Amino acid sequence: MKLLKYLICFLKKGENNMNLFICYPKCSTCKKAEDFLINNNVKYEKRDIKLNNPTKEELDNFVKLSNKDIKAFFNTSGLVYKELNLKDKLLNMTYEDKLNILSSNGMLVKRPIMVTRNKVYVGFNEKDWKDLIK
């Protein structure tokens, strides 16, 4: 039910075919992903993950829509992840704990994230993102 409410709210904000592109503008992978979107005329709303980190509820919905484990949403190569020694700590954390920590700092979240009407892509893989231009 929460997922449905989120999607309705998201779709009311913009055009029916609008996508949400969550990125860190200084990230080279995010720049590649944005170039892909521009070159393929994919409409999107851009959001800076450092300035406007996804909320706990958003992340929960993103995980469900992505059909991936929540671990896929951690930026394992990031400094904050390493400083907090999350590699070892995540093993003993509940799903709820993981959501809490992800929502506490945008630099912990893997990026870019592309939220579409019926799917969430985490990280940029051009092969997967080609679904956006079908």
N, CA, C and O atoms as a printed pandas DataFrame, in Angstrom:
     atom_number atom_name residue_name chain_id  residue_number  x_coord  y_coord  z_coord
0              1         N          MET        A               1    0.829   -1.195    0.000
1              2        CA          MET        A               1    0.000    0.000    0.000
2              3         C          MET        A               1    0.873    1.259    0.000
3              4         O          MET        A               1    0.577    2.217   -0.714
4              5         N          LYS        A               2    1.963    1.260    0.809
5              6        CA          LYS        A               2    2.858    2.409    0.844
6              7         C          LYS        A               2    3.467    2.655   -0.527
7              8         O          LYS        A               2    3.613    3.799   -0.959
8              9         N          LEU        A               3    3.821    1.571   -1.204
9             10        CA          LEU        A               3    4.437    1.677   -2.524
10            11         C          LEU        A               3    3.464    2.333   -3.496
11            12         O          LEU        A               3    3.859    3.206   -4.269
12            13         N          LEU        A               4    2.219    1.931   -3.467
13            14        CA          LEU        A               4    1.216    2.510   -4.341
14            15         C          LEU        A               4    1.033    4.000   -4.046
15            16         O          LEU        A               4    0.958    4.808   -4.972
16            17         N          LYS        A               5    0.962    4.367   -2.780
17            18        CA          LYS        A               5    0.824    5.777   -2.398
18            19         C          LYS        A               5    2.019    6.590   -2.881
19            20         O          LYS        A               5    1.863    7.710   -3.367
20            21         N          TYR        A               6    3.217    6.018   -2.744
21            22        CA          TYR        A               6    4.424    6.708   -3.192
22            23         C          TYR        A               6    4.375    6.959   -4.695
23            24         O          TYR        A               6    4.650    8.068   -5.155
24            25         N          LEU        A               7    4.027    5.934   -5.452
25            26        CA          LEU        A               7    3.988    6.062   -6.909
26            27         C          LEU        A               7    2.952    7.086   -7.346
27            28         O          LEU        A               7    3.206    7.870   -8.260
28            29         N          ILE        A               8    1.800    7.090   -6.713
29            30        CA          ILE        A               8    0.759    8.058   -7.045
30            31         C          ILE        A               8    1.261    9.465   -6.761
31            32         O          ILE        A               8    1.076   10.365   -7.580
32            33         N          CYS        A               9    1.889    9.664   -5.617
33            34        CA          CYS        A               9    2.444   10.966   -5.253
34            35         C          CYS        A               9    3.516   11.397   -6.248
35            36         O          CYS        A               9    3.526   12.542   -6.699
36            37         N          PHE        A              10    4.414   10.484   -6.587
37            38        CA          PHE        A              10    5.502   10.784   -7.526
38            39         C          PHE        A              10    4.940   11.167   -8.891
39            40         O          PHE        A              10    5.389   12.139   -9.499
40            41         N          LEU        A              11    3.966   10.414   -9.369
41            42        CA          LEU        A              11    3.418   10.667  -10.699
42            43         C          LEU        A              11    2.609   11.955  -10.747
43            44         O          LEU        A              11    2.540   12.600  -11.793
44            45         N          LYS        A              12    2.003   12.335   -9.644
45            46        CA          LYS        A              12    1.245   13.589   -9.612
46            47         C          LYS        A              12    2.164   14.797   -9.694
47            48         O          LYS        A              12    1.760   15.852  -10.182
48            49         N          LYS        A              13    3.404   14.654   -9.218
49            50        CA          LYS        A              13    4.350   15.765   -9.208
50            51         C          LYS        A              13    4.736   16.209  -10.614
51            52         O          LYS        A              13    4.912   17.401  -10.862
52            53         N          GLY        A              14    4.868   15.269  -11.524
53            54        CA          GLY        A              14    5.376   15.612  -12.845
54            55         C          GLY        A              14    4.534   15.014  -13.939
55            56         O          GLY        A              14    3.392   14.608  -13.723
56            57         N          GLU        A              15    5.107   14.967  -15.099
57            58        CA          GLU        A              15    4.421   14.386  -16.241
58            59         C          GLU        A              15    4.250   12.891  -15.998
59            60         O          GLU        A              15    4.967   12.289  -15.199
60            61         N          ASN        A              16    3.290   12.306  -16.701
61            62        CA          ASN        A              16    3.038   10.874  -16.537
62            63         C          ASN        A              16    4.218   10.015  -16.935
63            64         O          ASN        A              16    4.367    8.898  -16.440
64            65         N          ASN        A              17    5.067   10.527  -17.833
65            66        CA          ASN        A              17    6.205    9.730  -18.278
66            67         C          ASN        A              17    7.520   10.232  -17.681
67            68         O          ASN        A              17    8.596    9.889  -18.171
68            69         N          MET        A              18    7.438   11.026  -16.646
69            70        CA          MET        A              18    8.636   11.598  -16.046
70            71         C          MET        A              18    9.333   10.563  -15.170
71            72         O          MET        A              18    8.687    9.774  -14.480
72            73         N          ASN        A              19   10.643   10.583  -15.209
73            74        CA          ASN        A              19   11.475    9.713  -14.394
74            75         C          ASN        A              19   12.236   10.576  -13.393
75            76         O          ASN        A              19   12.457   11.765  -13.625
76            77         N          LEU        A              20   12.625    9.978  -12.302
77            78        CA          LEU        A              20   13.422   10.669  -11.294
78            79         C          LEU        A              20   14.841   10.139  -11.356
79            80         O          LEU        A              20   15.080    8.947  -11.160
80            81         N          PHE        A              21   15.779   11.029  -11.630
81            82        CA          PHE        A              21   17.198   10.690  -11.735
82            83         C          PHE        A              21   17.899   11.253  -10.505
83            84         O          PHE        A              21   18.056   12.467  -10.372
84            85         N          ILE        A              22   18.317   10.367   -9.612
85            86        CA          ILE        A              22   18.986   10.770   -8.380
86            87         C          ILE        A              22   20.476   10.525   -8.570
87            88         O          ILE        A              22   20.902    9.405   -8.853
88            89         N          CYS        A              23   21.262   11.585   -8.412
89            90        CA          CYS        A              23   22.685   11.468   -8.727
90            91         C          CYS        A              23   23.521   12.379   -7.832
91            92         O          CYS        A              23   22.996   13.187   -7.065
92            93         N          TYR        A              24   24.820   12.224   -7.952
93            94        CA          TYR        A              24   25.779   13.131   -7.341
94            95         C          TYR        A              24   26.508   13.782   -8.515
95            96         O          TYR        A              24   27.267   13.105   -9.208
96            97         N          PRO        A              25   26.298   15.069   -8.753
97            98        CA          PRO        A              25   26.821   15.729   -9.952
98            99         C          PRO        A              25   28.325   15.580  -10.187
99           100         O          PRO        A              25   28.770   15.657  -11.332
100          101         N          LYS        A              26   29.111   15.371   -9.143
101          102        CA          LYS        A              26   30.559   15.235   -9.306
102          103         C          LYS        A              26   30.989   13.807   -9.649
103          104         O          LYS        A              26   32.163   13.565   -9.931
104          105         N          CYS        A              27   30.066   12.882   -9.629
105          106        CA          CYS        A              27   30.354   11.459   -9.872
106          107         C          CYS        A              27   30.457   11.200  -11.374
107          108         O          CYS        A              27   29.558   11.555  -12.136
108          109         N          SER        A              28   31.559   10.579  -11.792
109          110        CA          SER        A              28   31.753   10.313  -13.220
110          111         C          SER        A              28   30.728    9.314  -13.762
111          112         O          SER        A              28   30.301    9.433  -14.910
112          113         N          THR        A              29   30.334    8.341  -12.957
113          114        CA          THR        A              29   29.325    7.381  -13.400
114          115         C          THR        A              29   27.974    8.069  -13.582
115          116         O          THR        A              29   27.238    7.765  -14.521
116          117         N          CYS        A              30   27.656    8.986  -12.690
117          118        CA          CYS        A              30   26.404    9.745  -12.816
118          119         C          CYS        A              30   26.426   10.602  -14.076
119          120         O          CYS        A              30   25.408   10.742  -14.754
120          121         N          LYS        A              31   27.581   11.170  -14.386
121          122        CA          LYS        A              31   27.709   11.978  -15.610
122          123         C          LYS        A              31   27.497   11.111  -16.846
123          124         O          LYS        A              31   26.835   11.539  -17.792
124          125         N          LYS        A              32   28.047    9.902  -16.854
125          126        CA          LYS        A              32   27.843    8.980  -17.982
126          127         C          LYS        A              32   26.363    8.636  -18.115
127          128         O          LYS        A              32   25.818    8.605  -19.219
128          129         N          ALA        A              33   25.723    8.379  -16.985
129          130        CA          ALA        A              33   24.306    8.027  -16.998
130          131         C          ALA        A              33   23.470    9.194  -17.521
131          132         O          ALA        A              33   22.545    8.998  -18.310
132          133         N          GLU        A              34   23.794   10.392  -17.084
133          134        CA          GLU        A              34   23.035   11.556  -17.550
134          135         C          GLU        A              34   23.259   11.784  -19.044
135          136         O          GLU        A              34   22.321   12.127  -19.763
136          137         N          ASP        A              35   24.473   11.598  -19.510
137          138        CA          ASP        A              35   24.750   11.702  -20.949
138          139         C          ASP        A              35   23.902   10.685  -21.719
139          140         O          ASP        A              35   23.347   10.997  -22.773
140          141         N          PHE        A              36   23.811    9.480  -21.187
141          142        CA          PHE        A              36   22.984    8.445  -21.810
142          143         C          PHE        A              36   21.535    8.911  -21.907
143          144         O          PHE        A              36   20.902    8.764  -22.952
144          145         N          LEU        A              37   21.010    9.474  -20.813
145          146        CA          LEU        A              37   19.624    9.942  -20.793
146          147         C          LEU        A              37   19.403   11.055  -21.815
147          148         O          LEU        A              37   18.419   11.050  -22.554
148          149         N          ILE        A              38   20.327   11.999  -21.845
149          150        CA          ILE        A              38   20.219   13.128  -22.780
150          151         C          ILE        A              38   20.297   12.640  -24.223
151          152         O          ILE        A              38   19.478   13.022  -25.060
152          153         N          ASN        A              39   21.288   11.791  -24.511
153          154        CA          ASN        A              39   21.488   11.295  -25.874
154          155         C          ASN        A              39   20.327   10.440  -26.378
155          156         O          ASN        A              39   20.124   10.296  -27.584
156          157         N          ASN        A              40   19.574    9.877  -25.440
157          158        CA          ASN        A              40   18.444    9.028  -25.826
158          159         C          ASN        A              40   17.091    9.693  -25.572
159          160         O          ASN        A              40   16.051    9.035  -25.593
160          161         N          ASN        A              41   17.120   10.997  -25.334
161          162        CA          ASN        A              41   15.895   11.796  -25.158
162          163         C          ASN        A              41   14.959   11.249  -24.083
163          164         O          ASN        A              41   13.738   11.255  -24.242
164          165         N          VAL        A              42   15.544   10.782  -23.002
165          166        CA          VAL        A              42   14.746   10.292  -21.874
166          167         C          VAL        A              42   14.456   11.481  -20.962
167          168         O          VAL        A              42   15.377   12.157  -20.506
168          169         N          LYS        A              43   13.183   11.731  -20.700
169          170        CA          LYS        A              43   12.800   12.835  -19.823
170          171         C          LYS        A              43   13.018   12.430  -18.377
171          172         O          LYS        A              43   12.759   11.291  -17.988
172          173         N          TYR        A              44   13.499   13.384  -17.586
173          174        CA          TYR        A              44   13.748   13.087  -16.179
174          175         C          TYR        A              44   13.785   14.361  -15.357
175          176         O          TYR        A              44   14.012   15.460  -15.864
176          177         N          GLU        A              45   13.554   14.170  -14.079
177          178        CA          GLU        A              45   13.731   15.216  -13.079
178          179         C          GLU        A              45   15.003   14.846  -12.334
179          180         O          GLU        A              45   15.160   13.706  -11.898
180          181         N          LYS        A              46   15.908   15.798  -12.188
181          182        CA          LYS        A              46   17.216   15.534  -11.563
182          183         C          LYS        A              46   17.199   15.939  -10.091
183          184         O          LYS        A              46   16.650   16.976   -9.718
184          185         N          ARG        A              47   17.812   15.098   -9.271
185          186        CA          ARG        A              47   17.890   15.375   -7.840
186          187         C          ARG        A              47   19.290   15.043   -7.341
187          188         O          ARG        A              47   19.790   13.943   -7.575
188          189         N          ASP        A              48   19.917   15.982   -6.662
189          190        CA          ASP        A              48   21.263   15.815   -6.109
190          191         C          ASP        A              48   21.156   15.030   -4.800
191          192         O          ASP        A              48   20.539   15.484   -3.837
192          193         N          ILE        A              49   21.764   13.856   -4.784
193          194        CA          ILE        A              49   21.649   12.958   -3.634
194          195         C          ILE        A              49   22.315   13.519   -2.374
195          196         O          ILE        A              49   21.922   13.183   -1.256
196          197         N          LYS        A              50   23.311   14.363   -2.559
197          198        CA          LYS        A              50   23.991   14.930   -1.394
198          199         C          LYS        A              50   23.132   16.022   -0.741
199          200         O          LYS        A              50   23.136   16.171    0.481
200          201         N          LEU        A              51   22.412   16.768   -1.546
201          202        CA          LEU        A              51   21.563   17.847   -1.036
202          203         C          LEU        A              51   20.181   17.352   -0.614
203          204         O          LEU        A              51   19.555   17.926    0.277
204          205         N          ASN        A              52   19.713   16.288   -1.255
205          206        CA          ASN        A              52   18.372   15.791   -0.996
206          207         C          ASN        A              52   18.396   14.261   -1.005
207          208         O          ASN        A              52   17.950   13.615   -1.953
208          209         N          ASN        A              53   18.927   13.712    0.070
209          210        CA          ASN        A              53   19.064   12.262    0.206
210          211         C          ASN        A              53   17.695   11.594    0.217
211          212         O          ASN        A              53   16.750   12.139    0.785
212          213         N          PRO        A              54   17.574   10.422   -0.402
213          214        CA          PRO        A              54   16.303    9.700   -0.313
214          215         C          PRO        A              54   15.934    9.415    1.145
215          216         O          PRO        A              54   16.788    9.100    1.974
216          217         N          THR        A              55   14.659    9.535    1.423
217          218        CA          THR        A              55   14.164    9.248    2.768
218          219         C          THR        A              55   14.105    7.746    2.988
219          220         O          THR        A              55   14.268    6.953    2.060
220          221         N          LYS        A              56   13.874    7.383    4.212
221          222        CA          LYS        A              56   13.747    5.969    4.574
222          223         C          LYS        A              56   12.593    5.327    3.786
223          224         O          LYS        A              56   12.735    4.225    3.255
224          225         N          GLU        A              57   11.473    6.012    3.718
225          226        CA          GLU        A              57   10.314    5.482    2.992
226          227         C          GLU        A              57   10.621    5.359    1.495
227          228         O          GLU        A              57   10.270    4.359    0.869
228          229         N          GLU        A              58   11.274    6.371    0.927
229          230        CA          GLU        A              58   11.640    6.299   -0.490
230          231         C          GLU        A              58   12.565    5.112   -0.751
231          232         O          GLU        A              58   12.356    4.344   -1.691
232          233         N          LEU        A              59   13.579    4.974    0.085
233          234        CA          LEU        A              59   14.532    3.873   -0.108
234          235         C          LEU        A              59   13.844    2.517   -0.005
235          236         O          LEU        A              59   14.139    1.606   -0.778
236          237         N          ASP        A              60   12.939    2.388    0.937
237          238        CA          ASP        A              60   12.188    1.147    1.070
238          239         C          ASP        A              60   11.427    0.853   -0.229
239          240         O          ASP        A              60   11.435   -0.276   -0.720
240          241         N          ASN        A              61   10.778    1.868   -0.771
241          242        CA          ASN        A              61   10.053    1.704   -2.030
242          243         C          ASN        A              61   11.001    1.406   -3.187
243          244         O          ASN        A              61   10.690    0.578   -4.042
244          245         N          PHE        A              62   12.150    2.071   -3.222
245          246        CA          PHE        A              62   13.126    1.836   -4.291
246          247         C          PHE        A              62   13.621    0.389   -4.272
247          248         O          PHE        A              62   13.736   -0.256   -5.314
248          249         N          VAL        A              63   13.907   -0.102   -3.083
249          250        CA          VAL        A              63   14.390   -1.483   -2.953
250          251         C          VAL        A              63   13.328   -2.441   -3.496
251          252         O          VAL        A              63   13.645   -3.361   -4.250
252          253         N          LYS        A              64   12.082   -2.226   -3.118
253          254        CA          LYS        A              64   11.002   -3.108   -3.564
254          255         C          LYS        A              64   10.808   -3.049   -5.077
255          256         O          LYS        A              64   10.613   -4.082   -5.718
256          257         N          LEU        A              65   10.861   -1.866   -5.641
257          258        CA          LEU        A              65   10.678   -1.712   -7.086
258          259         C          LEU        A              65   11.861   -2.239   -7.890
259          260         O          LEU        A              65   11.705   -2.617   -9.051
260          261         N          SER        A              66   13.033   -2.266   -7.283
261          262        CA          SER        A              66   14.233   -2.698   -8.004
262          263         C          SER        A              66   14.356   -4.223   -8.080
263          264         O          SER        A              66   15.057   -4.758   -8.939
264          265         N          ASN        A              67   13.669   -4.904   -7.177
265          266        CA          ASN        A              67   13.801   -6.360   -7.051
266          267         C          ASN        A              67   15.243   -6.762   -6.719
267          268         O          ASN        A              67   15.697   -7.843   -7.094
268          269         N          LYS        A              68   15.939   -5.895   -6.026
269          270        CA          LYS        A              68   17.311   -6.188   -5.592
270          271         C          LYS        A              68   17.348   -6.210   -4.074
271          272         O          LYS        A              68   16.460   -5.681   -3.406
272          273         N          ASP        A              69   18.379   -6.824   -3.548
273          274        CA          ASP        A              69   18.609   -6.808   -2.107
274          275         C          ASP        A              69   19.026   -5.392   -1.709
275          276         O          ASP        A              69   19.635   -4.676   -2.504
276          277         N          ILE        A              70   18.709   -4.999   -0.513
277          278        CA          ILE        A              70   19.049   -3.662   -0.040
278          279         C          ILE        A              70   20.564   -3.415   -0.088
279          280         O          ILE        A              70   21.000   -2.268   -0.187
280          281         N          LYS        A              71   21.354   -4.472   -0.020
281          282        CA          LYS        A              71   22.815   -4.322   -0.081
282          283         C          LYS        A              71   23.255   -3.657   -1.379
283          284         O          LYS        A              71   24.294   -2.998   -1.417
284          285         N          ALA        A              72   22.475   -3.824   -2.441
285          286        CA          ALA        A              72   22.805   -3.217   -3.735
286          287         C          ALA        A              72   22.716   -1.697   -3.690
287          288         O          ALA        A              72   23.217   -1.025   -4.591
288          289         N          PHE        A              73   22.093   -1.149   -2.666
289          290        CA          PHE        A              73   21.916    0.294   -2.553
290          291         C          PHE        A              73   23.036    0.980   -1.764
291          292         O          PHE        A              73   23.028    2.200   -1.599
292          293         N          PHE        A              74   23.982    0.201   -1.286
293          294        CA          PHE        A              74   25.109    0.790   -0.555
294          295         C          PHE        A              74   26.250    1.115   -1.501
295          296         O          PHE        A              74   26.616    0.308   -2.355
296          297         N          ASN        A              75   26.808    2.309   -1.337
297          298        CA          ASN        A              75   27.967    2.747   -2.104
298          299         C          ASN        A              75   29.213    2.168   -1.425
299          300         O          ASN        A              75   29.862    2.830   -0.615
300          301         N          THR        A              76   29.528    0.929   -1.771
301          302        CA          THR        A              76   30.603    0.199   -1.085
302          303         C          THR        A              76   31.992    0.757   -1.379
303          304         O          THR        A              76   32.948    0.432   -0.674
304          305         N          SER        A              77   32.116    1.580   -2.398
305          306        CA          SER        A              77   33.429    2.165   -2.696
306          307         C          SER        A              77   33.590    3.557   -2.092
307          308         O          SER        A              77   34.640    4.183   -2.242
308          309         N          GLY        A              78   32.562    4.037   -1.416
309          310        CA          GLY        A              78   32.593    5.382   -0.841
310          311         C          GLY        A              78   33.380    5.476    0.457
311          312         O          GLY        A              78   33.525    4.500    1.193
312          313         N          LEU        A              79   33.879    6.668    0.716
313          314        CA          LEU        A              79   34.662    6.918    1.933
314          315         C          LEU        A              79   33.838    6.727    3.201
315          316         O          LEU        A              79   34.321    6.149    4.174
316          317         N          VAL        A              80   32.611    7.206    3.194
317          318        CA          VAL        A              80   31.773    7.104    4.399
318          319         C          VAL        A              80   31.507    5.643    4.730
319          320         O          VAL        A              80   31.558    5.248    5.895
320          321         N          TYR        A              81   31.224    4.841    3.712
321          322        CA          TYR        A              81   30.991    3.405    3.901
322          323         C          TYR        A              81   32.205    2.760    4.566
323          324         O          TYR        A              81   32.069    1.966    5.496
324          325         N          LYS        A              82   33.384    3.111    4.077
325          326        CA          LYS        A              82   34.621    2.536    4.616
326          327         C          LYS        A              82   34.926    3.064    6.018
327          328         O          LYS        A              82   35.350    2.306    6.890
328          329         N          GLU        A              83   34.709    4.365    6.234
329          330        CA          GLU        A              83   34.965    4.956    7.551
330          331         C          GLU        A              83   34.084    4.327    8.634
331          332         O          GLU        A              83   34.514    4.147    9.773
332          333         N          LEU        A              84   32.856    3.999    8.263
333          334        CA          LEU        A              84   31.924    3.401    9.222
334          335         C          LEU        A              84   32.079    1.883    9.331
335          336         O          LEU        A              84   31.371    1.232   10.099
336          337         N          ASN        A              85   33.012    1.328    8.554
337          338        CA          ASN        A              85   33.275   -0.109    8.565
338          339         C          ASN        A              85   31.986   -0.914    8.331
339          340         O          ASN        A              85   31.723   -1.906    9.011
340          341         N          LEU        A              86   31.199   -0.464    7.360
341          342        CA          LEU        A              86   29.903   -1.089    7.125
342          343         C          LEU        A              86   29.996   -2.471    6.509
343          344         O          LEU        A              86   29.063   -3.265    6.627
344          345         N          LYS        A              87   31.095   -2.768    5.860
345          346        CA          LYS        A              87   31.241   -4.095    5.256
346          347         C          LYS        A              87   30.977   -5.188    6.290
347          348         O          LYS        A              87   30.275   -6.161    6.012
348          349         N          ASP        A              88   31.540   -5.020    7.475
349          350        CA          ASP        A              88   31.352   -6.008    8.538
350          351         C          ASP        A              88   30.052   -5.796    9.302
351          352         O          ASP        A              88   29.400   -6.763    9.697
352          353         N          LYS        A              89   29.671   -4.546    9.514
353          354        CA          LYS        A              89   28.487   -4.243   10.319
354          355         C          LYS        A              89   27.180   -4.644    9.639
355          356         O          LYS        A              89   26.226   -5.032   10.314
356          357         N          LEU        A              90   27.126   -4.553    8.301
357          358        CA          LEU        A              90   25.884   -4.854    7.593
358          359         C          LEU        A              90   25.406   -6.284    7.818
359          360         O          LEU        A              90   24.205   -6.557    7.791
360          361         N          LEU        A              91   26.339   -7.181    8.037
361          362        CA          LEU        A              91   25.981   -8.592    8.230
362          363         C          LEU        A              91   25.029   -8.797    9.404
363          364         O          LEU        A              91   24.191   -9.699    9.380
364          365         N          ASN        A              92   25.161   -7.957   10.433
365          366        CA          ASN        A              92   24.352   -8.106   11.645
366          367         C          ASN        A              92   23.220   -7.092   11.752
367          368         O          ASN        A              92   22.541   -7.029   12.776
368          369         N          MET        A              93   23.011   -6.303   10.710
369          370        CA          MET        A              93   21.968   -5.274   10.753
370          371         C          MET        A              93   20.656   -5.819   10.188
371          372         O          MET        A              93   20.640   -6.651    9.281
372          373         N          THR        A              94   19.571   -5.326   10.750
373          374        CA          THR        A              94   18.251   -5.665   10.216
374          375         C          THR        A              94   17.990   -4.813    8.973
375          376         O          THR        A              94   18.710   -3.851    8.707
376          377         N          TYR        A              95   16.984   -5.166    8.239
377          378        CA          TYR        A              95   16.574   -4.376    7.072
378          379         C          TYR        A              95   16.285   -2.939    7.501
379          380         O          TYR        A              95   16.695   -1.983    6.843
380          381         N          GLU        A              96   15.582   -2.811    8.603
381          382        CA          GLU        A              96   15.218   -1.488    9.136
382          383         C          GLU        A              96   16.468   -0.664    9.477
383          384         O          GLU        A              96   16.531    0.526    9.172
384          385         N          ASP        A              97   17.453   -1.299   10.106
385          386        CA          ASP        A              97   18.713   -0.624   10.429
386          387         C          ASP        A              97   19.410   -0.145    9.160
387          388         O          ASP        A              97   19.948    0.962    9.120
388          389         N          LYS        A              98   19.397   -0.970    8.139
389          390        CA          LYS        A              98   20.041   -0.613    6.870
390          391         C          LYS        A              98   19.339    0.578    6.230
391          392         O          LYS        A              98   19.991    1.479    5.702
392          393         N          LEU        A              99   18.011    0.582    6.279
393          394        CA          LEU        A              99   17.262    1.729    5.754
394          395         C          LEU        A              99   17.610    2.999    6.516
395          396         O          LEU        A              99   17.790    4.063    5.923
396          397         N          ASN        A             100   17.701    2.876    7.837
397          398        CA          ASN        A             100   18.015    4.040    8.666
398          399         C          ASN        A             100   19.376    4.621    8.315
399          400         O          ASN        A             100   19.516    5.837    8.182
400          401         N          ILE        A             101   20.367    3.773    8.165
401          402        CA          ILE        A             101   21.705    4.284    7.884
402          403         C          ILE        A             101   21.793    4.848    6.464
403          404         O          ILE        A             101   22.443    5.870    6.247
404          405         N          LEU        A             102   21.146    4.195    5.499
405          406        CA          LEU        A             102   21.154    4.709    4.124
406          407         C          LEU        A             102   20.496    6.085    4.042
407          408         O          LEU        A             102   20.968    6.961    3.318
408          409         N          SER        A             103   19.422    6.268    4.773
409          410        CA          SER        A             103   18.699    7.543    4.720
410          411         C          SER        A             103   19.397    8.646    5.511
411          412         O          SER        A             103   18.985    9.805    5.458
412          413         N          SER        A             104   20.440    8.294    6.236
413          414        CA          SER        A             104   21.141    9.290    7.056
414          415         C          SER        A             104   22.194   10.089    6.286
415          416         O          SER        A             104   22.583   11.175    6.716
416          417         N          ASN        A             105   22.659    9.554    5.140
417          418        CA          ASN        A             105   23.743   10.216    4.415
418          419         C          ASN        A             105   23.722    9.782    2.946
419          420         O          ASN        A             105   23.890    8.602    2.638
420          421         N          GLY        A             106   23.517   10.741    2.051
421          422        CA          GLY        A             106   23.448   10.451    0.623
422          423         C          GLY        A             106   24.706    9.821    0.065
423          424         O          GLY        A             106   24.653    9.135   -0.955
424          425         N          MET        A             107   25.843   10.042    0.718
425          426        CA          MET        A             107   27.093    9.484    0.220
426          427         C          MET        A             107   27.201    7.982    0.495
427          428         O          MET        A             107   28.105    7.318   -0.010
428          429         N          LEU        A             108   26.280    7.455    1.294
429          430        CA          LEU        A             108   26.244    6.008    1.538
430          431         C          LEU        A             108   25.457    5.264    0.464
431          432         O          LEU        A             108   25.549    4.043    0.347
432          433         N          VAL        A             109   24.688    6.009   -0.311
433          434        CA          VAL        A             109   23.789    5.402   -1.283
434          435         C          VAL        A             109   24.466    5.275   -2.642
435          436         O          VAL        A             109   25.053    6.227   -3.156
436          437         N          LYS        A             110   24.369    4.075   -3.210
437          438        CA          LYS        A             110   24.914    3.846   -4.552
438          439         C          LYS        A             110   24.149    4.721   -5.533
439          440         O          LYS        A             110   22.938    4.907   -5.414
440          441         N          ARG        A             111   24.867    5.244   -6.486
441          442        CA          ARG        A             111   24.247    6.118   -7.466
442          443         C          ARG        A             111   24.814    5.844   -8.836
443          444         O          ARG        A             111   25.874    5.233   -8.973
444          445         N          PRO        A             112   24.117    6.289   -9.832
445          446        CA          PRO        A             112   22.825    6.974   -9.805
446          447         C          PRO        A             112   21.681    5.999   -9.548
447          448         O          PRO        A             112   21.824    4.781   -9.660
448          449         N          ILE        A             113   20.551    6.584   -9.202
449          450        CA          ILE        A             113   19.310    5.831   -9.072
450          451         C          ILE        A             113   18.334    6.441  -10.071
451          452         O          ILE        A             113   18.163    7.658  -10.129
452          453         N          MET        A             114   17.706    5.588  -10.845
453          454        CA          MET        A             114   16.695    6.034  -11.797
454          455         C          MET        A             114   15.375    5.397  -11.413
455          456         O          MET        A             114   15.236    4.174  -11.416
456          457         N          VAL        A             115   14.408    6.240  -11.081
457          458        CA          VAL        A             115   13.092    5.775  -10.670
458          459         C          VAL        A             115   12.129    6.015  -11.830
459          460         O          VAL        A             115   11.914    7.152  -12.248
460          461         N          THR        A             116   11.561    4.944  -12.335
461          462        CA          THR        A             116   10.576    5.047  -13.400
462          463         C          THR        A             116    9.212    4.654  -12.852
463          464         O          THR        A             116    9.060    4.375  -11.663
464          465         N          ARG        A             117    8.266    4.639  -13.704
465          466        CA          ARG        A             117    6.894    4.307  -13.327
466          467         C          ARG        A             117    6.779    2.934  -12.670
467          468         O          ARG        A             117    5.975    2.742  -11.757
468          469         N          ASN        A             118    7.587    1.976  -13.138
469          470        CA          ASN        A             118    7.414    0.613  -12.617
470          471         C          ASN        A             118    8.714   -0.095  -12.261
471          472         O          ASN        A             118    8.708   -1.298  -11.998
472          473         N          LYS        A             119    9.831    0.635  -12.248
473          474        CA          LYS        A             119   11.100   -0.002  -11.934
474          475         C          LYS        A             119   12.096    1.025  -11.385
475          476         O          LYS        A             119   12.011    2.219  -11.670
476          477         N          VAL        A             120   13.029    0.522  -10.598
477          478        CA          VAL        A             120   14.115    1.357  -10.092
478          479         C          VAL        A             120   15.431    0.721  -10.506
479          480         O          VAL        A             120   15.655   -0.471  -10.297
480          481         N          TYR        A             121   16.298    1.534  -11.095
481          482        CA          TYR        A             121   17.639    1.105  -11.489
482          483         C          TYR        A             121   18.610    1.727  -10.503
483          484         O          TYR        A             121   18.538    2.922  -10.217
484          485         N          VAL        A             122   19.517    0.913   -9.986
485          486        CA          VAL        A             122   20.527    1.430   -9.063
486          487         C          VAL        A             122   21.896    1.152   -9.673
487          488         O          VAL        A             122   22.210    0.022  -10.048
488          489         N          GLY        A             123   22.706    2.212   -9.763
489          490        CA          GLY        A             123   23.971    2.115  -10.472
490          491         C          GLY        A             123   23.706    2.238  -11.963
491          492         O          GLY        A             123   22.577    2.043  -12.414
492          493         N          PHE        A             124   24.734    2.559  -12.726
493          494        CA          PHE        A             124   24.542    2.715  -14.175
494          495         C          PHE        A             124   25.136    1.540  -14.919
495          496         O          PHE        A             124   26.337    1.274  -14.863
496          497         N          ASN        A             125   24.255    0.846  -15.618
497          498        CA          ASN        A             125   24.646   -0.232  -16.519
498          499         C          ASN        A             125   23.886    0.047  -17.811
499          500         O          ASN        A             125   22.671   -0.138  -17.878
500          501         N          GLU        A             126   24.609    0.491  -18.834
501          502        CA          GLU        A             126   23.957    0.916  -20.075
502          503         C          GLU        A             126   23.049   -0.172  -20.646
503          504         O          GLU        A             126   21.973    0.125  -21.166
504          505         N          LYS        A             127   23.474   -1.411  -20.549
505          506        CA          LYS        A             127   22.664   -2.528  -21.063
506          507         C          LYS        A             127   21.294   -2.560  -20.384
507          508         O          LYS        A             127   20.272   -2.712  -21.055
508          509         N          ASP        A             128   21.270   -2.416  -19.053
509          510        CA          ASP        A             128   20.004   -2.419  -18.315
510          511         C          ASP        A             128   19.185   -1.164  -18.607
511          512         O          ASP        A             128   17.964   -1.226  -18.753
512          513         N          TRP        A             129   19.866   -0.038  -18.688
513          514        CA          TRP        A             129   19.172    1.235  -18.874
514          515         C          TRP        A             129   18.566    1.370  -20.266
515          516         O          TRP        A             129   17.743    2.257  -20.491
516          517         N          LYS        A             130   18.953    0.515  -21.196
517          518        CA          LYS        A             130   18.369    0.565  -22.549
518          519         C          LYS        A             130   16.865    0.321  -22.483
519          520         O          LYS        A             130   16.133    0.718  -23.390
520          521         N          ASP        A             131   16.401   -0.327  -21.420
521          522        CA          ASP        A             131   14.960   -0.515  -21.220
522          523         C          ASP        A             131   14.228    0.822  -21.163
523          524         O          ASP        A             131   13.042    0.895  -21.483
524          525         N          LEU        A             132   14.923    1.868  -20.762
525          526        CA          LEU        A             132   14.316    3.190  -20.642
526          527         C          LEU        A             132   13.950    3.797  -21.998
527          528         O          LEU        A             132   13.106    4.690  -22.073
528          529         N          ILE        A             133   14.577    3.319  -23.053
529          530        CA          ILE        A             133   14.360    3.938  -24.368
530          531         C          ILE        A             133   13.510    3.066  -25.298
531          532         O          ILE        A             133   13.402    3.356  -26.490
532          533         N          LYS        A             134   12.919    2.023  -24.772
533          534        CA          LYS        A             134   12.075    1.146  -25.589
534          535         C          LYS        A             134   10.736    1.773  -25.844
535          536         O          LYS        A             134    9.893    1.177  -26.515
